[in-house]
Amino acid sequence: MTAPDKIAEYIGLLSDTEMYQKAISLTKNTSKIDSISKTQFLGLMEFSRSWSDLNNFVKHQKERDWKEKEAYKIFFDGLHTFLCQLRNDVREKYKLVSSNLTKAESKNMTDLYAGLLARSFIQHLSAEMLYRGKISRD
């Protein structure tokens, strides 16, 4: 097994364990998450194709003035915090990025792996919300 194969296997394992558990935890611990619309989850799925797309989408949603939709603000604040921690975990906790890379290589690898794990998390989160029947209609 080559190193990329081991990394892919490890990311798959993290997806099926930690990302799945964190998605379930978020659905249980975020107040009023069941009021988040299907459109928002579809947007998350669409933008989760890359780390930068997802990060930019979540930042934009987090900074919006949601007025009467306080649940959206709470959700996107929490999601932004989670994504920041996930990016850090890729390097520190999961040790997916080698320390002998250039700054640019390190950033690219971190973005790649954080993006893969974030996409997995978003898929689990969306699936859990659909399973629980908690995604509201627009």
The first five atom37 places (N, CA, C, CB, O) and aatype in JSON, in Angstrom:
{
  "aatype": [12, 16, 0, 14, 3, 11, 9, 0, 6, 18, 9, 7, 10, 10, 15, 3, 16, 6, 12, 18, 5, 11, 0, 9, 15, 10, 16, 11, 2, 16, 15, 11, 9, 3, 15, 9, 15, 11, 16, 5, 13, 10, 7, 10, 12, 6, 13, 15, 1, 15, 17, 15, 3, 10, 2, 2, 13, 19, 11, 8, 5, 11, 6, 1, 3, 17, 11, 6, 11, 6, 0, 18, 11, 9, 13, 13, 3, 7, 10, 8, 16, 13, 10, 4, 5, 10, 1, 2, 3, 19, 1, 6, 11, 18, 11, 10, 19, 15, 15, 2, 10, 16, 11, 0, 6, 15, 11, 2, 12, 16, 3, 10, 18, 0, 7, 10, 10, 0, 1, 15, 13, 9, 5, 8, 10, 15, 0, 6, 12, 10, 18, 1, 7, 11, 9, 15, 1, 3],
  "atom_mask": [
    [1, 1, 1, 1, 1],
    [1, 1, 1, 1, 1],
    [1, 1, 1, 1, 1],
    [1, 1, 1, 1, 1],
    [1, 1, 1, 1, 1],
    [1, 1, 1, 1, 1],
    [1, 1, 1, 1, 1],
    [1, 1, 1, 1, 1],
    [1, 1, 1, 1, 1],
    [1, 1, 1, 1, 1],
    [1, 1, 1, 1, 1],
    [1, 1, 1, 0, 1],
    [1, 1, 1, 1, 1],
    [1, 1, 1, 1, 1],
    [1, 1, 1, 1, 1],
    [1, 1, 1, 1, 1],
    [1, 1, 1, 1, 1],
    [1, 1, 1, 1, 1],
    [1, 1, 1, 1, 1],
    [1, 1, 1, 1, 1],
    [1, 1, 1, 1, 1],
    [1, 1, 1, 1, 1],
    [1, 1, 1, 1, 1],
    [1, 1, 1, 1, 1],
    [1, 1, 1, 1, 1],
    [1, 1, 1, 1, 1],
    [1, 1, 1, 1, 1],
    [1, 1, 1, 1, 1],
    [1, 1, 1, 1, 1],
    [1, 1, 1, 1, 1],
    [1, 1, 1, 1, 1],
    [1, 1, 1, 1, 1],
    [1, 1, 1, 1, 1],
    [1, 1, 1, 1, 1],
    [1, 1, 1, 1, 1],
    [1, 1, 1, 1, 1],
    [1, 1, 1, 1, 1],
    [1, 1, 1, 1, 1],
    [1, 1, 1, 1, 1],
    [1, 1, 1, 1, 1],
    [1, 1, 1, 1, 1],
    [1, 1, 1, 1, 1],
    [1, 1, 1, 0, 1],
    [1, 1, 1, 1, 1],
    [1, 1, 1, 1, 1],
    [1, 1, 1, 1, 1],
    [1, 1, 1, 1, 1],
    [1, 1, 1, 1, 1],
    [1, 1, 1, 1, 1],
    [1, 1, 1, 1, 1],
    [1, 1, 1, 1, 1],
    [1, 1, 1, 1, 1],
    [1, 1, 1, 1, 1],
    [1, 1, 1, 1, 1],
    [1, 1, 1, 1, 1],
    [1, 1, 1, 1, 1],
    [1, 1, 1, 1, 1],
    [1, 1, 1, 1, 1],
    [1, 1, 1, 1, 1],
    [1, 1, 1, 1, 1],
    [1, 1, 1, 1, 1],
    [1, 1, 1, 1, 1],
    [1, 1, 1, 1, 1],
    [1, 1, 1, 1, 1],
    [1, 1, 1, 1, 1],
    [1, 1, 1, 1, 1],
    [1, 1, 1, 1, 1],
    [1, 1, 1, 1, 1],
    [1, 1, 1, 1, 1],
    [1, 1, 1, 1, 1],
    [1, 1, 1, 1, 1],
    [1, 1, 1, 1, 1],
    [1, 1, 1, 1, 1],
    [1, 1, 1, 1, 1],
    [1, 1, 1, 1, 1],
    [1, 1, 1, 1, 1],
    [1, 1, 1, 1, 1],
    [1, 1, 1, 0, 1],
    [1, 1, 1, 1, 1],
    [1, 1, 1, 1, 1],
    [1, 1, 1, 1, 1],
    [1, 1, 1, 1, 1],
    [1, 1, 1, 1, 1],
    [1, 1, 1, 1, 1],
    [1, 1, 1, 1, 1],
    [1, 1, 1, 1, 1],
    [1, 1, 1, 1, 1],
    [1, 1, 1, 1, 1],
    [1, 1, 1, 1, 1],
    [1, 1, 1, 1, 1],
    [1, 1, 1, 1, 1],
    [1, 1, 1, 1, 1],
    [1, 1, 1, 1, 1],
    [1, 1, 1, 1, 1],
    [1, 1, 1, 1, 1],
    [1, 1, 1, 1, 1],
    [1, 1, 1, 1, 1],
    [1, 1, 1, 1, 1],
    [1, 1, 1, 1, 1],
    [1, 1, 1, 1, 1],
    [1, 1, 1, 1, 1],
    [1, 1, 1, 1, 1],
    [1, 1, 1, 1, 1],
    [1, 1, 1, 1, 1],
    [1, 1, 1, 1, 1],
    [1, 1, 1, 1, 1],
    [1, 1, 1, 1, 1],
    [1, 1, 1, 1, 1],
    [1, 1, 1, 1, 1],
    [1, 1, 1, 1, 1],
    [1, 1, 1, 1, 1],
    [1, 1, 1, 1, 1],
    [1, 1, 1, 1, 1],
    [1, 1, 1, 1, 1],
    [1, 1, 1, 0, 1],
    [1, 1, 1, 1, 1],
    [1, 1, 1, 1, 1],
    [1, 1, 1, 1, 1],
    [1, 1, 1, 1, 1],
    [1, 1, 1, 1, 1],
    [1, 1, 1, 1, 1],
    [1, 1, 1, 1, 1],
    [1, 1, 1, 1, 1],
    [1, 1, 1, 1, 1],
    [1, 1, 1, 1, 1],
    [1, 1, 1, 1, 1],
    [1, 1, 1, 1, 1],
    [1, 1, 1, 1, 1],
    [1, 1, 1, 1, 1],
    [1, 1, 1, 1, 1],
    [1, 1, 1, 1, 1],
    [1, 1, 1, 1, 1],
    [1, 1, 1, 0, 1],
    [1, 1, 1, 1, 1],
    [1, 1, 1, 1, 1],
    [1, 1, 1, 1, 1],
    [1, 1, 1, 1, 1],
    [1, 1, 1, 1, 1]
  ],
  "atom_positions": [
    [[0.84, -1.18, 0.0], [0.0, 0.0, 0.0], [0.89, 1.24, 0.0], [-0.96, 0.0, 1.22], [1.79, 1.37, 0.83]],
    [[0.64, 2.14, -0.93], [1.43, 3.36, -0.99], [0.92, 4.37, 0.04], [1.38, 3.97, -2.41], [-0.17, 4.2, 0.59]],
    [[1.7, 5.39, 0.28], [1.32, 6.41, 1.26], [-0.04, 7.05, 0.93], [2.39, 7.49, 1.34], [-0.87, 7.19, 1.83]],
    [[-0.28, 7.45, -0.34], [-1.6, 8.02, -0.64], [-2.74, 7.03, -0.37], [-1.65, 8.46, -2.11], [-3.83, 7.45, 0.04]],
    [[-2.51, 5.74, -0.59], [-3.53, 4.75, -0.28], [-3.81, 4.69, 1.22], [-3.1, 3.36, -0.79], [-4.96, 4.57, 1.63]],
    [[-2.77, 4.79, 2.02], [-2.94, 4.78, 3.47], [-3.69, 6.02, 3.93], [-1.57, 4.69, 4.18], [-4.53, 5.95, 4.82]],
    [[-3.37, 7.16, 3.33], [-4.07, 8.4, 3.68], [-5.54, 8.3, 3.29], [-3.4, 9.61, 2.99], [-6.41, 8.68, 4.07]],
    [[-5.82, 7.79, 2.1], [-7.2, 7.63, 1.66], [-7.96, 6.68, 2.59], [-7.24, 7.1, 0.21], [-9.12, 6.93, 2.92]],
    [[-7.32, 5.62, 3.0], [-7.94, 4.67, 3.93], [-8.22, 5.35, 5.27], [-7.03, 3.44, 4.12], [-9.29, 5.17, 5.85]],
    [[-7.25, 6.11, 5.76], [-7.41, 6.81, 7.03], [-8.53, 7.85, 6.96], [-6.09, 7.49, 7.43], [-9.32, 7.98, 7.89]],
    [[-8.6, 8.59, 5.85], [-9.67, 9.58, 5.68], [-11.02, 8.87, 5.63], [-9.44, 10.41, 4.38], [-11.99, 9.37, 6.2]],
    [[-11.08, 7.73, 4.97], [-12.32, 6.96, 4.96], [-12.73, 6.52, 6.35], [0.0, 0.0, 0.0], [-13.91, 6.58, 6.72]],
    [[-11.76, 6.08, 7.13], [-12.02, 5.68, 8.5], [-12.5, 6.87, 9.34], [-10.76, 5.07, 9.13], [-13.47, 6.75, 10.1]],
    [[-11.84, 8.01, 9.2], [-12.26, 9.21, 9.91], [-13.67, 9.64, 9.49], [-11.28, 10.36, 9.66], [-14.46, 10.09, 10.32]],
    [[-13.97, 9.48, 8.22], [-15.3, 9.82, 7.72], [-16.37, 8.97, 8.38], [-15.35, 9.65, 6.2], [-17.4, 9.48, 8.83]],
    [[-16.11, 7.67, 8.43], [-17.11, 6.74, 8.96], [-17.21, 6.74, 10.48], [-16.79, 5.36, 8.5], [-18.18, 6.22, 11.03]],
    [[-16.23, 7.32, 11.14], [-16.25, 7.32, 12.61], [-16.43, 8.75, 13.12], [-14.95, 6.71, 13.17], [-17.54, 9.15, 13.48]],
    [[-15.36, 9.51, 13.16], [-15.41, 10.84, 13.77], [-16.35, 11.82, 13.05], [-14.04, 11.43, 13.8], [-17.13, 12.51, 13.71]],
    [[-16.29, 11.89, 11.73], [-17.13, 12.85, 11.02], [-18.61, 12.48, 11.2], [-16.76, 12.89, 9.52], [-19.46, 13.35, 11.35]],
    [[-18.89, 11.19, 11.17], [-20.26, 10.72, 11.38], [-20.75, 11.09, 12.79], [-20.35, 9.2, 11.17], [-21.85, 11.62, 12.95]],
    [[-19.93, 10.81, 13.78], [-20.31, 11.11, 15.17], [-20.45, 12.61, 15.4], [-19.28, 10.53, 16.14], [-21.35, 13.05, 16.12]],
    [[-19.58, 13.39, 14.8], [-19.64, 14.85, 14.97], [-20.9, 15.41, 14.29], [-18.37, 15.52, 14.38], [-21.51, 16.36, 14.8]],
    [[-21.29, 14.84, 13.17], [-22.52, 15.27, 12.49], [-23.74, 14.97, 13.36], [-22.65, 14.58, 11.11], [-24.63, 15.8, 13.5]],
    [[-23.77, 13.78, 13.93], [-24.89, 13.42, 14.81], [-24.92, 14.34, 16.02], [-24.79, 11.94, 15.25], [-25.98, 14.82, 16.43]],
    [[-23.76, 14.59, 16.58], [-23.66, 15.47, 17.75], [-24.17, 16.86, 17.41], [-22.22, 15.54, 18.24], [-24.9, 17.46, 18.21]],
    [[-23.81, 17.39, 16.26], [-24.26, 18.73, 15.87], [-25.78, 18.77, 15.73], [-23.59, 19.16, 14.55], [-26.41, 19.75, 16.13]],
    [[-26.37, 17.72, 15.17], [-27.83, 17.71, 15.01], [-28.54, 17.65, 16.35], [-28.26, 16.53, 14.14], [-29.65, 18.16, 16.49]],
    [[-27.91, 17.05, 17.33], [-28.53, 16.95, 18.65], [-28.26, 18.16, 19.53], [-28.03, 15.7, 19.35], [-29.07, 18.49, 20.39]],
    [[-27.13, 18.83, 19.33], [-26.7, 19.88, 20.24], [-26.88, 21.31, 19.74], [-25.29, 19.68, 20.57], [-26.57, 22.25, 20.47]],
    [[-27.36, 21.49, 18.54], [-27.56, 22.83, 18.01], [-29.03, 23.19, 18.13], [-27.07, 22.94, 16.53], [-29.89, 22.53, 17.54]],
    [[-29.31, 24.23, 18.88], [-30.71, 24.6, 19.09], [-31.36, 25.01, 17.78], [-30.82, 25.73, 20.11], [-30.77, 25.71, 16.96]],
    [[-32.56, 24.58, 17.61], [-33.41, 24.93, 16.47], [-32.8, 24.53, 15.12], [-33.67, 26.41, 16.47], [-33.13, 25.12, 14.09]],
    [[-31.92, 23.54, 15.11], [-31.32, 23.13, 13.83], [-32.39, 22.61, 12.87], [-30.25, 22.04, 14.06], [-32.21, 22.66, 11.65]],
    [[-33.49, 22.11, 13.41], [-34.54, 21.58, 12.55], [-35.26, 22.68, 11.77], [-35.54, 20.81, 13.37], [-36.06, 22.37, 10.89]],
    [[-34.99, 23.95, 12.07], [-35.6, 25.02, 11.28], [-34.73, 25.45, 10.1], [-35.88, 26.22, 12.18], [-35.12, 26.32, 9.32]],
    [[-33.56, 24.85, 9.96], [-32.68, 25.16, 8.82], [-33.3, 24.56, 7.57], [-31.22, 24.62, 9.05], [-33.68, 23.39, 7.56]],
    [[-33.4, 25.34, 6.53], [-34.11, 24.9, 5.32], [-33.3, 23.92, 4.49], [-34.47, 26.1, 4.47], [-32.08, 23.82, 4.59]],
    [[-34.04, 23.2, 3.69], [-33.44, 22.25, 2.75], [-32.48, 22.98, 1.8], [-34.53, 21.51, 1.95], [-31.45, 22.42, 1.42]],
    [[-32.81, 24.2, 1.42], [-31.97, 24.99, 0.53], [-30.58, 25.2, 1.12], [-32.63, 26.34, 0.22], [-29.58, 25.14, 0.41]],
    [[-30.52, 25.46, 2.43], [-29.23, 25.66, 3.08], [-28.39, 24.38, 3.04], [-29.42, 26.12, 4.53], [-27.19, 24.43, 2.79]],
    [[-29.03, 23.25, 3.29], [-28.3, 21.98, 3.24], [-27.87, 21.65, 1.81], [-29.15, 20.85, 3.81], [-26.78, 21.11, 1.6]],
    [[-28.72, 21.97, 0.84], [-28.33, 21.75, -0.55], [-27.14, 22.65, -0.92], [-29.52, 22.02, -1.5], [-26.24, 22.23, -1.64]],
    [[-27.15, 23.88, -0.42], [-26.02, 24.79, -0.64], [-24.75, 24.24, -0.03], [0.0, 0.0, 0.0], [-23.69, 24.29, -0.65]],
    [[-24.86, 23.72, 1.18], [-23.68, 23.12, 1.83], [-23.15, 21.96, 1.0], [-24.04, 22.63, 3.25], [-21.94, 21.83, 0.8]],
    [[-24.04, 21.12, 0.52], [-23.6, 19.97, -0.3], [-22.93, 20.46, -1.59], [-24.81, 19.06, -0.65], [-21.88, 19.95, -1.99]],
    [[-23.53, 21.45, -2.22], [-22.99, 21.97, -3.47], [-21.61, 22.59, -3.27], [-23.94, 23.02, -4.07], [-20.7, 22.34, -4.06]],
    [[-21.45, 23.38, -2.22], [-20.2, 24.08, -1.99], [-19.15, 23.21, -1.31], [-20.45, 25.3, -1.17], [-18.0, 23.64, -1.17]],
    [[-19.52, 22.02, -0.89], [-18.53, 21.16, -0.21], [-17.62, 20.44, -1.19], [-19.24, 20.14, 0.66], [-16.87, 19.55, -0.8]],
    [[-17.68, 20.8, -2.45], [-16.79, 20.18, -3.45], [-15.34, 20.54, -3.23], [-17.21, 20.57, -4.84], [-14.44, 19.8, -3.64]],
    [[-15.09, 21.68, -2.6], [-13.72, 22.06, -2.29], [-13.7, 22.82, -0.97], [-13.1, 22.93, -3.42], [-14.7, 23.41, -0.55]],
    [[-12.55, 22.78, -0.33], [-12.41, 23.46, 0.95], [-12.7, 24.95, 0.82], [-11.01, 23.25, 1.52], [-13.46, 25.51, 1.62]],
    [[-12.11, 25.6, -0.16], [-12.28, 27.05, -0.29], [-13.73, 27.42, -0.58], [-11.37, 27.6, -1.39], [-14.24, 28.39, -0.03]],
    [[-14.4, 26.65, -1.44], [-15.81, 26.93, -1.74], [-16.67, 26.81, -0.48], [-16.33, 25.97, -2.84], [-17.49, 27.68, -0.19]],
    [[-16.46, 25.72, 0.26], [-17.25, 25.5, 1.46], [-16.95, 26.57, 2.51], [-16.97, 24.11, 2.04], [-17.87, 27.14, 3.1]],
    [[-15.68, 26.84, 2.73], [-15.29, 27.84, 3.72], [-15.87, 29.21, 3.37], [-13.75, 27.91, 3.82], [-16.38, 29.9, 4.25]],
    [[-15.79, 29.6, 2.12], [-16.34, 30.9, 1.68], [-17.86, 30.94, 1.85], [-15.97, 31.17, 0.21], [-18.41, 31.95, 2.29]],
    [[-18.54, 29.85, 1.51], [-20.0, 29.79, 1.66], [-20.39, 29.92, 3.13], [-20.54, 28.46, 1.08], [-21.28, 30.7, 3.46]],
    [[-19.74, 29.17, 3.99], [-20.08, 29.21, 5.42], [-19.77, 30.58, 6.01], [-19.31, 28.12, 6.18], [-20.56, 31.11, 6.8]],
    [[-18.63, 31.17, 5.64], [-18.31, 32.52, 6.13], [-19.36, 33.53, 5.68], [-16.91, 32.97, 5.62], [-19.81, 34.37, 6.47]],
    [[-19.77, 33.44, 4.41], [-20.79, 34.35, 3.9], [-22.1, 34.18, 4.67], [-21.02, 34.11, 2.4], [-22.72, 35.17, 5.06]],
    [[-22.51, 32.95, 4.88], [-23.77, 32.69, 5.59], [-23.67, 33.14, 7.05], [-24.13, 31.2, 5.52], [-24.62, 33.67, 7.61]],
    [[-22.52, 32.93, 7.64], [-22.28, 33.33, 9.03], [-22.39, 34.84, 9.2], [-20.9, 32.84, 9.5], [-22.88, 35.32, 10.22]],
    [[-21.93, 35.59, 8.22], [-21.88, 37.04, 8.31], [-23.18, 37.72, 7.87], [-20.74, 37.56, 7.48], [-23.33, 38.94, 8.02]],
    [[-24.1, 36.95, 7.33], [-25.37, 37.54, 6.91], [-26.17, 38.04, 8.11], [-26.19, 36.52, 6.11], [-26.0, 37.57, 9.23]],
    [[-27.04, 38.99, 7.84], [-27.97, 39.45, 8.86], [-29.24, 38.62, 8.71], [-28.26, 41.0, 8.71], [-30.05, 38.85, 7.82]],
    [[-29.39, 37.66, 9.59], [-30.5, 36.72, 9.47], [-31.8, 37.25, 10.09], [-30.13, 35.41, 10.14], [-32.84, 36.6, 9.97]],
    [[-31.76, 38.38, 10.73], [-32.92, 39.03, 11.34], [-33.74, 38.04, 12.17], [-33.8, 39.66, 10.27], [-33.36, 37.73, 13.3]],
    [[-34.82, 37.56, 11.64], [-35.73, 36.7, 12.41], [-35.36, 35.21, 12.34], [-37.14, 36.88, 11.9], [-36.11, 34.37, 12.85]],
    [[-34.26, 34.89, 11.74], [-33.85, 33.48, 11.64], [-32.6, 33.25, 12.49], [-33.58, 33.08, 10.15], [-31.52, 32.96, 11.97]],
    [[-32.76, 33.39, 13.79], [-31.64, 33.26, 14.72], [-30.99, 31.88, 14.62], [-32.12, 33.51, 16.15], [-29.78, 31.75, 14.82]],
    [[-31.79, 30.86, 14.33], [-31.25, 29.5, 14.22], [-30.18, 29.41, 13.13], [-32.38, 28.5, 13.93], [-29.21, 28.67, 13.27]],
    [[-30.35, 30.15, 12.05], [-29.38, 30.15, 10.97], [-28.04, 30.72, 11.45], [-29.9, 30.95, 9.77], [-26.98, 30.17, 11.16]],
    [[-28.11, 31.81, 12.19], [-26.9, 32.43, 12.73], [-26.18, 31.46, 13.66], [-27.25, 33.75, 13.48], [-24.96, 31.29, 13.56]],
    [[-26.91, 30.82, 14.55], [-26.33, 29.85, 15.48], [-25.71, 28.68, 14.72], [-27.41, 29.34, 16.47], [-24.6, 28.25, 15.03]],
    [[-26.43, 28.18, 13.74], [-25.95, 27.04, 12.95], [-24.66, 27.38, 12.22], [-27.02, 26.6, 11.96], [-23.69, 26.63, 12.3]],
    [[-24.64, 28.49, 11.5], [-23.46, 28.83, 10.7], [-22.28, 29.28, 11.57], [-23.8, 29.93, 9.71], [-21.13, 29.07, 11.19]],
    [[-22.55, 29.88, 12.72], [-21.46, 30.17, 13.66], [-20.81, 28.87, 14.13], [-21.99, 30.97, 14.89], [-19.59, 28.74, 14.13]],
    [[-21.65, 27.91, 14.51], [-21.15, 26.62, 14.98], [-20.42, 25.86, 13.88], [0.0, 0.0, 0.0], [-19.38, 25.25, 14.13]],
    [[-20.96, 25.91, 12.68], [-20.33, 25.22, 11.56], [-18.99, 25.85, 11.22], [-21.25, 25.24, 10.33], [-18.03, 25.14, 10.92]],
    [[-18.91, 27.17, 11.27], [-17.65, 27.85, 11.0], [-16.6, 27.46, 12.03], [-17.86, 29.38, 11.0], [-15.45, 27.18, 11.67]],
    [[-16.98, 27.43, 13.28], [-16.06, 27.01, 14.35], [-15.6, 25.58, 14.11], [-16.74, 27.14, 15.72], [-14.41, 25.28, 14.26]],
    [[-16.53, 24.71, 13.75], [-16.18, 23.32, 13.48], [-15.17, 23.21, 12.33], [-17.43, 22.51, 13.15], [-14.19, 22.47, 12.43]],
    [[-15.42, 23.94, 11.25], [-14.52, 23.87, 10.09], [-13.13, 24.4, 10.42], [-15.12, 24.66, 8.92], [-12.13, 23.85, 9.96]],
    [[-13.05, 25.45, 11.2], [-11.74, 25.97, 11.6], [-10.99, 24.93, 12.43], [-11.9, 27.28, 12.42], [-9.79, 24.73, 12.24]],
    [[-11.69, 24.29, 13.33], [-11.06, 23.25, 14.15], [-10.66, 22.05, 13.29], [-12.01, 22.81, 15.28], [-9.6, 21.46, 13.49]],
    [[-11.51, 21.7, 12.35], [-11.2, 20.57, 11.47], [-9.92, 20.82, 10.67], [-12.38, 20.3, 10.51], [-9.08, 19.93, 10.54]],
    [[-9.79, 22.02, 10.16], [-8.58, 22.35, 9.38], [-7.34, 22.22, 10.26], [-8.67, 23.78, 8.79], [-6.31, 21.71, 9.81]],
    [[-7.43, 22.67, 11.48], [-6.33, 22.54, 12.42], [-6.07, 21.06, 12.76], [-6.62, 23.34, 13.7], [-4.92, 20.63, 12.84]],
    [[-7.14, 20.31, 12.95], [-7.01, 18.89, 13.28], [-6.32, 18.09, 12.17], [-8.39, 18.29, 13.55], [-5.62, 17.12, 12.45]],
    [[-6.52, 18.49, 10.93], [-5.87, 17.79, 9.81], [-4.36, 17.76, 10.01], [-6.21, 18.47, 8.46], [-3.7, 16.76, 9.73]],
    [[-3.82, 18.87, 10.5], [-2.37, 18.95, 10.73], [-1.99, 18.4, 12.1], [-1.89, 20.4, 10.61], [-1.08, 17.58, 12.21]],
    [[-2.68, 18.85, 13.14], [-2.25, 18.56, 14.51], [-2.72, 17.2, 15.04], [-2.74, 19.64, 15.42], [-1.91, 16.4, 15.51]],
    [[-4.0, 16.96, 14.97], [-4.57, 15.75, 15.56], [-4.4, 14.52, 14.65], [-6.04, 15.97, 15.86], [-3.97, 13.47, 15.1]],
    [[-4.75, 14.67, 13.39], [-4.73, 13.54, 12.45], [-3.37, 13.35, 11.79], [-5.78, 13.72, 11.39], [-3.1, 12.29, 11.23]],
    [[-2.52, 14.35, 11.85], [-1.15, 14.29, 11.29], [-1.15, 13.87, 9.82], [-0.3, 13.3, 12.1], [-0.35, 13.03, 9.4]],
    [[-2.05, 14.45, 9.05], [-2.15, 14.1, 7.64], [-1.17, 14.87, 6.74], [-3.55, 14.36, 7.16], [-0.92, 14.47, 5.61]],
    [[-0.62, 15.96, 7.26], [0.26, 16.8, 6.45], [1.68, 16.71, 7.0], [-0.23, 18.28, 6.44], [1.93, 17.0, 8.17]],
    [[2.57, 16.31, 6.14], [3.97, 16.16, 6.52], [4.58, 17.51, 6.88], [4.77, 15.5, 5.39], [4.23, 18.53, 6.3]],
    [[5.48, 17.49, 7.84], [6.12, 18.74, 8.27], [7.26, 19.18, 7.36], [6.63, 18.59, 9.68], [7.77, 20.29, 7.51]],
    [[7.67, 18.34, 6.42], [8.81, 18.7, 5.57], [8.37, 19.32, 4.23], [9.65, 17.46, 5.3], [9.13, 19.31, 3.26]],
    [[7.17, 19.86, 4.18], [6.66, 20.48, 2.96], [6.91, 21.99, 3.01], [5.16, 20.18, 2.78], [7.1, 22.57, 4.08]],
    [[6.9, 22.6, 1.84], [6.97, 24.06, 1.79], [5.65, 24.62, 2.33], [7.24, 24.57, 0.33], [4.67, 23.88, 2.5]],
    [[5.63, 25.89, 2.6], [4.41, 26.53, 3.12], [3.25, 26.35, 2.15], [4.66, 28.04, 3.38], [2.13, 26.04, 2.56]],
    [[3.51, 26.54, 0.87], [2.46, 26.41, -0.15], [1.98, 24.96, -0.26], [2.98, 26.89, -1.52], [0.78, 24.71, -0.35]],
    [[2.92, 24.01, -0.25], [2.54, 22.6, -0.32], [1.73, 22.2, 0.91], [3.79, 21.71, -0.43], [0.73, 21.49, 0.8]],
    [[2.15, 22.67, 2.07], [1.44, 22.38, 3.31], [0.01, 22.92, 3.27], [2.2, 22.96, 4.5], [-0.93, 22.23, 3.66]],
    [[-0.14, 24.15, 2.79], [-1.48, 24.75, 2.69], [-2.34, 23.95, 1.72], [-1.38, 26.21, 2.22], [-3.5, 23.66, 2.02]],
    [[-1.79, 23.59, 0.57], [-2.54, 22.82, -0.43], [-2.98, 21.46, 0.12], [-1.71, 22.63, -1.69], [-4.13, 21.05, -0.08]],
    [[-2.07, 20.77, 0.8], [-2.41, 19.46, 1.35], [-3.44, 19.59, 2.47], [-1.15, 18.75, 1.86], [-4.36, 18.78, 2.58]],
    [[-3.27, 20.6, 3.3], [-4.22, 20.82, 4.4], [-5.6, 21.12, 3.84], [-3.75, 21.97, 5.31], [-6.6, 20.59, 4.31]],
    [[-5.66, 21.99, 2.83], [-6.94, 22.31, 2.2], [-7.57, 21.08, 1.57], [-6.75, 23.4, 1.13], [-8.78, 20.87, 1.67]],
    [[-6.77, 20.26, 0.92], [-7.28, 19.05, 0.28], [-7.89, 18.11, 1.32], [-6.16, 18.33, -0.5], [-9.03, 17.68, 1.18]],
    [[-7.13, 17.79, 2.36], [-7.61, 16.84, 3.35], [-8.74, 17.41, 4.2], [-6.46, 16.41, 4.25], [-9.69, 16.7, 4.53]],
    [[-8.65, 18.67, 4.54], [-9.74, 19.3, 5.29], [-11.01, 19.31, 4.43], [-9.36, 20.75, 5.72], [-12.11, 19.1, 4.94]],
    [[-10.84, 19.55, 3.14], [-11.98, 19.54, 2.23], [-12.64, 18.18, 2.13], [0.0, 0.0, 0.0], [-13.86, 18.07, 2.13]],
    [[-11.83, 17.13, 2.06], [-12.38, 15.78, 1.99], [-13.14, 15.42, 3.27], [-11.26, 14.76, 1.76], [-14.23, 14.86, 3.21]],
    [[-12.56, 15.76, 4.41], [-13.23, 15.48, 5.68], [-14.46, 16.35, 5.87], [-12.26, 15.68, 6.85], [-15.48, 15.88, 6.38]],
    [[-14.39, 17.61, 5.47], [-15.54, 18.51, 5.59], [-16.68, 18.03, 4.7], [-15.15, 19.96, 5.22], [-17.85, 18.06, 5.11]],
    [[-16.36, 17.59, 3.5], [-17.41, 17.08, 2.61], [-18.09, 15.87, 3.23], [-16.83, 16.72, 1.24], [-19.31, 15.75, 3.2]],
    [[-17.29, 14.99, 3.78], [-17.84, 13.82, 4.46], [-18.75, 14.24, 5.6], [-16.72, 12.91, 4.97], [-19.85, 13.71, 5.77]],
    [[-18.29, 15.19, 6.39], [-19.09, 15.69, 7.51], [-20.42, 16.26, 7.03], [-18.31, 16.75, 8.3], [-21.47, 15.95, 7.59]],
    [[-20.38, 17.09, 6.0], [-21.59, 17.7, 5.46], [-22.54, 16.64, 4.93], [-21.24, 18.7, 4.34], [-23.75, 16.75, 5.11]],
    [[-22.02, 15.61, 4.27], [-22.86, 14.52, 3.78], [-23.53, 13.8, 4.95], [-22.03, 13.53, 2.95], [-24.73, 13.52, 4.9]],
    [[-22.76, 13.5, 5.99], [-23.34, 12.84, 7.16], [-24.37, 13.74, 7.84], [-22.23, 12.46, 8.16], [-25.43, 13.27, 8.26]],
    [[-24.06, 15.02, 7.94], [-24.98, 15.96, 8.57], [-26.29, 16.04, 7.8], [-24.33, 17.35, 8.66], [-27.37, 15.97, 8.39]],
    [[-26.2, 16.18, 6.5], [-27.4, 16.25, 5.67], [-28.2, 14.95, 5.73], [-27.03, 16.56, 4.22], [-29.43, 14.98, 5.83]],
    [[-27.52, 13.84, 5.68], [-28.19, 12.54, 5.75], [-28.89, 12.36, 7.09], [-27.19, 11.4, 5.52], [-30.01, 11.86, 7.14]],
    [[-28.23, 12.76, 8.16], [-28.83, 12.64, 9.49], [-30.07, 13.52, 9.61], [-27.81, 13.02, 10.58], [-31.08, 13.1, 10.17]],
    [[-29.99, 14.71, 9.09], [-31.15, 15.61, 9.14], [-32.3, 15.06, 8.3], [-30.76, 17.01, 8.66], [-33.46, 15.13, 8.71]],
    [[-31.99, 14.52, 7.14], [-33.04, 13.91, 6.31], [-33.64, 12.69, 7.01], [-32.48, 13.52, 4.93], [-34.86, 12.52, 7.03]],
    [[-32.78, 11.87, 7.57], [-33.23, 10.66, 8.26], [-34.17, 11.01, 9.42], [-32.02, 9.87, 8.78], [-35.18, 10.35, 9.64]],
    [[-33.8, 12.04, 10.15], [-34.61, 12.44, 11.3], [-35.8, 13.3, 10.89], [-33.75, 13.2, 12.29], [-36.62, 13.67, 11.73]],
    [[-35.91, 13.6, 9.6], [-37.02, 14.4, 9.12], [-36.99, 15.82, 9.64], [0.0, 0.0, 0.0], [-38.03, 16.45, 9.84]],
    [[-35.77, 16.34, 9.87], [-35.63, 17.65, 10.5], [-35.34, 18.78, 9.53], [-34.55, 17.59, 11.5], [-35.28, 19.94, 9.95]],
    [[-35.16, 18.5, 8.27], [-34.91, 19.58, 7.32], [-36.26, 20.18, 6.95], [-34.14, 19.07, 6.06], [-37.14, 19.49, 6.44]],
    [[-36.4, 21.46, 7.21], [-37.68, 22.11, 6.95], [-37.86, 22.39, 5.46], [-37.78, 23.41, 7.75], [-36.89, 22.44, 4.69]],
    [[-39.08, 22.56, 5.08], [-39.37, 22.93, 3.69], [-39.18, 24.44, 3.54], [-40.83, 22.52, 3.29], [-39.37, 25.2, 4.49]],
    [[-38.8, 24.85, 2.34], [-38.61, 26.29, 2.08], [-39.95, 26.98, 1.93], [-37.76, 26.52, 0.82], [-40.0, 28.19, 1.71]]
  ]
}
